[in-house]
Amino acid sequence: MTATCADAFVCPLSRVVAGTAVRIRRLDGPPEVSLRLRELGFCEQQRIKLLSRHPNLICLVCNARLGISPELADNILVEPIAAEAAARSSTSA
């Protein structure tokens, strides 16, 4: 994740650093946009990896590479998968 995110655990996909694996927490935006994102595989709880950011975002979703605009990525709120693993290990200790 980048330092520009307001919340350390949830951030728009458009602010994620390339190479980062994340989990989708929520889709924001108009219902028709959220529906289309879900049809493409950008569903809540789905694990994805941001591969590239030049100029569109290339994501690995369900073993397929998909390109979306930065504006569309603003509607996808994600959390880093590493933070999830760290939270689980701290609660089990």
MDAnalysis code that builds the backbone (N, CA, C; Angstrom):
import MDAnalysis as mda
import numpy as np

u = mda.Universe.empty(279, n_residues=93, atom_resindex=np.repeat(np.arange(93), 3), trajectory=True)
u.add_TopologyAttr("name", ["N", "CA", "C"] * 93)
u.add_TopologyAttr("resid", np.arange(1, 94))
u.add_TopologyAttr("resname", ["MET", "THR", "ALA", "THR", "CYS", "ALA", "ASP", "ALA", "PHE", "VAL", "CYS", "PRO", "LEU", "SER", "ARG", "VAL", "VAL", "ALA", "GLY", "THR", "ALA", "VAL", "ARG", "ILE", "ARG", "ARG", "LEU", "ASP", "GLY", "PRO", "PRO", "GLU", "VAL", "SER", "LEU", "ARG", "LEU", "ARG", "GLU", "LEU", "GLY", "PHE", "CYS", "GLU", "GLN", "GLN", "ARG", "ILE", "LYS", "LEU", "LEU", "SER", "ARG", "HIS", "PRO", "ASN", "LEU", "ILE", "CYS", "LEU", "VAL", "CYS", "ASN", "ALA", "ARG", "LEU", "GLY", "ILE", "SER", "PRO", "GLU", "LEU", "ALA", "ASP", "ASN", "ILE", "LEU", "VAL", "GLU", "PRO", "ILE", "ALA", "ALA", "GLU", "ALA", "ALA", "ALA", "ARG", "SER", "SER", "THR", "SER", "ALA"])
u.atoms.positions = np.array([
    [0.853, -1.168, 0.000],
    [0.000, 0.000, 0.000],
    [0.899, 1.230, 0.000],
    [0.291, 2.359, -0.238],
    [1.070, 3.589, -0.256],
    [0.774, 4.416, 0.975],
    [1.609, 5.405, 1.221],
    [1.431, 6.274, 2.378],
    [0.290, 7.262, 2.185],
    [-0.292, 7.354, 0.987],
    [-1.359, 8.317, 0.739],
    [-2.727, 7.799, 1.159],
    [-2.833, 6.563, 1.613],
    [-4.117, 6.004, 2.034],
    [-4.497, 6.547, 3.405],
    [-5.777, 6.892, 3.546],
    [-6.254, 7.429, 4.817],
    [-6.290, 6.354, 5.892],
    [-6.654, 5.146, 5.512],
    [-6.762, 4.035, 6.446],
    [-5.677, 3.028, 6.096],
    [-4.956, 2.553, 7.087],
    [-3.847, 1.632, 6.834],
    [-4.336, 0.270, 6.336],
    [-5.623, -0.048, 6.539],
    [-6.111, -1.374, 6.192],
    [-7.033, -1.391, 4.988],
    [-7.687, -0.281, 4.658],
    [-8.576, -0.228, 3.507],
    [-8.197, 0.974, 2.656],
    [-8.031, 0.738, 1.356],
    [-7.527, 1.766, 0.452],
    [-8.091, 1.509, -0.940],
    [-8.302, 2.535, -1.755],
    [-8.710, 2.287, -3.142],
    [-7.608, 1.543, -3.902],
    [-7.995, 0.671, -4.792],
    [-7.036, -0.079, -5.591],
    [-6.130, 0.854, -6.388],
    [-6.629, 2.014, -6.743],
    [-5.843, 2.966, -7.527],
    [-4.627, 3.500, -6.772],
    [-4.565, 3.318, -5.473],
    [-3.437, 3.809, -4.663],
    [-2.476, 2.708, -4.235],
    [-2.697, 1.508, -4.704],
    [-1.854, 0.377, -4.327],
    [-0.609, 0.351, -5.206],
    [0.501, -0.047, -4.646],
    [1.767, -0.154, -5.358],
    [1.749, -1.423, -6.220],
    [2.259, -1.315, -7.443],
    [2.330, -2.477, -8.341],
    [3.112, -3.606, -7.674],
    [2.625, -4.832, -7.836],
    [3.256, -5.994, -7.236],
    [2.618, -6.410, -5.926],
    [1.639, -5.642, -5.457],
    [1.003, -5.913, -4.168],
    [-0.195, -6.843, -4.331],
    [-0.289, -7.844, -3.480],
    [-1.457, -8.725, -3.425],
    [-2.425, -8.163, -2.393],
    [-3.696, -8.080, -2.767],
    [-4.711, -7.491, -1.897],
    [-5.993, -8.321, -1.939],
    [-6.878, -8.034, -1.003],
    [-8.205, -8.643, -0.979],
    [-9.226, -7.516, -1.100],
    [-10.213, -7.705, -1.941],
    [-11.263, -6.694, -2.120],
    [-12.179, -6.720, -0.908],
    [-12.361, -5.560, -0.294],
    [-13.239, -5.444, 0.878],
    [-14.620, -4.915, 0.507],
    [-14.666, -3.946, -0.436],
    [-15.948, -3.310, -0.749],
    [-15.862, -2.675, -2.132],
    [-16.990, -2.653, -2.820],
    [-17.100, -1.943, -4.083],
    [-17.966, -0.725, -3.863],
    [-17.437, 0.443, -4.190],
    [-18.197, 1.691, -4.089],
    [-18.541, 2.150, -5.497],
    [-19.479, 3.062, -5.579],
    [-19.855, 3.578, -6.889],
    [-21.273, 3.195, -7.241],
    [-21.718, 3.609, -8.411],
    [-23.083, 3.310, -8.843],
    [-23.330, 1.804, -8.938],
    [-24.559, 1.373, -8.708],
    [-24.874, -0.068, -8.748],
    [-24.483, -0.742, -10.064],
    [-24.659, -0.048, -11.191],
    [-24.322, -0.672, -12.478],
    [-22.807, -0.871, -12.624],
    [-22.014, 0.024, -12.041],
    [-20.559, -0.127, -12.074],
    [-20.142, -1.291, -11.178],
    [-20.706, -1.362, -9.983],
    [-20.387, -2.464, -9.062],
    [-20.781, -3.811, -9.664],
    [-21.926, -3.866, -10.331],
    [-22.378, -5.100, -10.965],
    [-21.400, -5.532, -12.052],
    [-20.969, -4.595, -12.882],
    [-20.028, -4.924, -13.960],
    [-18.681, -5.379, -13.395],
    [-18.212, -4.741, -12.326],
    [-16.967, -5.164, -11.690],
    [-17.080, -6.596, -11.167],
    [-18.222, -6.915, -10.562],
    [-18.434, -8.284, -10.069],
    [-18.454, -9.283, -11.221],
    [-19.058, -8.906, -12.339],
    [-19.086, -9.785, -13.513],
    [-17.678, -10.060, -14.033],
    [-16.781, -9.092, -13.885],
    [-15.394, -9.251, -14.325],
    [-14.545, -10.054, -13.335],
    [-15.067, -10.289, -12.127],
    [-14.329, -11.043, -11.114],
    [-13.858, -10.221, -9.935],
    [-14.117, -8.911, -9.957],
    [-13.740, -8.037, -8.844],
    [-14.831, -8.095, -7.774],
    [-14.916, -9.221, -7.066],
    [-15.949, -9.452, -6.053],
    [-15.378, -9.235, -4.655],
    [-16.258, -8.945, -3.700],
    [-15.831, -8.822, -2.318],
    [-15.170, -10.131, -1.882],
    [-14.113, -10.010, -1.121],
    [-13.295, -11.106, -0.586],
    [-12.406, -11.767, -1.632],
    [-12.454, -11.336, -2.885],
    [-11.597, -11.901, -3.933],
    [-10.159, -11.413, -3.743],
    [-9.215, -12.313, -3.874],
    [-7.793, -11.951, -3.823],
    [-7.345, -11.592, -5.229],
    [-6.662, -10.456, -5.347],
    [-6.144, -10.007, -6.634],
    [-4.727, -9.496, -6.432],
    [-4.014, -9.338, -7.540],
    [-2.664, -8.770, -7.472],
    [-2.560, -7.678, -8.527],
    [-2.091, -6.522, -8.116],
    [-1.867, -5.426, -9.045],
    [-0.517, -5.655, -9.715],
    [-0.535, -5.853, -11.027],
    [0.688, -6.174, -11.759],
    [1.395, -4.946, -12.301],
    [0.620, -3.968, -12.796],
    [1.215, -2.813, -13.460],
    [0.288, -1.611, -13.327],
    [0.871, -0.403, -13.510],
    [0.103, 0.834, -13.394],
    [0.361, 1.784, -14.566],
    [0.675, 1.302, -15.752],
    [1.098, 2.185, -16.852],
    [0.206, 2.113, -18.067],
    [-0.602, 3.061, -18.461],
    [-1.251, 4.067, -17.623],
    [-2.467, 3.480, -16.907],
    [-3.031, 2.388, -17.450],
    [-4.132, 1.712, -16.762],
    [-3.575, 0.694, -15.777],
    [-4.429, 0.221, -14.885],
    [-4.015, -0.769, -13.901],
    [-4.261, -2.162, -14.466],
    [-3.239, -3.001, -14.445],
    [-3.357, -4.389, -14.892],
    [-3.379, -5.251, -13.639],
    [-4.459, -6.020, -13.484],
    [-4.638, -6.842, -12.284],
    [-4.731, -8.308, -12.655],
    [-4.232, -9.152, -11.784],
    [-4.406, -10.594, -11.918],
    [-5.619, -10.967, -11.081],
    [-6.700, -11.354, -11.769],
    [-7.971, -11.685, -11.122],
    [-8.392, -13.066, -11.612],
    [-8.513, -14.016, -10.720],
    [-8.930, -15.377, -11.084],
    [-8.063, -15.936, -12.214],
    [-6.748, -15.770, -12.105],
    [-5.772, -16.244, -13.094],
    [-5.930, -15.610, -14.470],
    [-6.557, -14.452, -14.548],
    [-6.690, -13.700, -15.799],
    [-6.181, -12.286, -15.569],
    [-5.521, -11.732, -16.570],
    [-5.051, -10.344, -16.488],
    [-6.126, -9.430, -17.050],
    [-6.545, -8.466, -16.228],
    [-7.574, -7.516, -16.634],
    [-7.042, -6.104, -16.459],
    [-7.338, -5.241, -17.415],
    [-6.944, -3.847, -17.339],
    [-8.141, -2.969, -17.026],
    [-7.979, -2.061, -16.056],
    [-9.039, -1.116, -15.707],
    [-8.423, 0.275, -15.561],
    [-9.259, 1.286, -15.699],
    [-8.788, 2.665, -15.574],
    [-8.565, 3.007, -14.104],
    [-7.720, 3.999, -13.830],
    [-7.532, 4.441, -12.444],
    [-8.844, 4.938, -11.820],
    [-9.709, 5.552, -12.628],
    [-10.999, 6.035, -12.110],
    [-11.877, 4.874, -11.671],
    [-11.878, 3.795, -12.443],
    [-12.651, 2.612, -12.064],
    [-12.045, 1.956, -10.827],
    [-10.720, 1.950, -10.735],
    [-10.036, 1.362, -9.580],
    [-10.330, 2.125, -8.293],
    [-10.705, 3.411, -8.409],
    [-11.089, 4.189, -7.219],
    [-12.309, 3.593, -6.529],
    [-13.134, 2.844, -7.258],
    [-14.352, 2.246, -6.707],
    [-14.109, 0.913, -6.015],
    [-12.874, 0.403, -6.074],
    [-12.552, -0.901, -5.497],
    [-11.710, -0.673, -4.247],
    [-12.289, -0.926, -3.085],
    [-11.574, -0.752, -1.822],
    [-10.964, -2.083, -1.399],
    [-9.665, -2.053, -1.117],
    [-8.920, -3.282, -0.849],
    [-8.142, -3.177, 0.454],
    [-7.712, -4.333, 0.931],
    [-6.815, -4.397, 2.082],
    [-5.643, -5.291, 1.700],
    [-4.457, -5.028, 2.235],
    [-3.316, -5.888, 1.919],
    [-3.492, -7.257, 2.558],
    [-3.114, -8.284, 1.857],
    [-3.232, -9.643, 2.387],
    [-2.233, -9.849, 3.519],
    [-1.081, -9.211, 3.468],
    [-0.079, -9.338, 4.528],
    [-0.631, -8.833, 5.856],
    [-1.429, -7.758, 5.848],
    [-2.012, -7.227, 7.086],
    [-2.975, -8.231, 7.698],
    [-3.691, -8.941, 6.850],
    [-4.629, -9.955, 7.330],
    [-3.879, -11.078, 8.035],
    [-2.779, -11.531, 7.458],
    [-1.989, -12.605, 8.062],
    [-1.374, -12.148, 9.385],
    [-0.905, -10.896, 9.451],
    [-0.320, -10.378, 10.677],
    [-1.373, -10.266, 11.774],
    [-2.579, -9.852, 11.421],
    [-3.644, -9.730, 12.411],
    [-4.015, -11.109, 12.975],
    [-4.047, -12.117, 12.122],
    [-4.371, -13.469, 12.582],
    [-3.299, -14.001, 13.507],
    [-2.034, -13.742, 13.193],
    [-0.961, -14.266, 14.037],
    [-0.899, -13.567, 15.379],
    [-1.279, -12.264, 15.436],
    [-1.254, -11.551, 16.709],
    [-2.395, -11.970, 17.604],
    [-3.538, -12.390, 17.035],
    [-4.676, -12.827, 17.865],
    [-4.480, -14.240, 18.366],
    [-3.661, -15.037, 17.683],
    [-3.441, -16.407, 18.131],
    [-2.298, -16.515, 19.141],
    [-1.578, -15.437, 19.336],
    [-0.428, -15.480, 20.268],
    [-0.856, -15.246, 21.685],
])
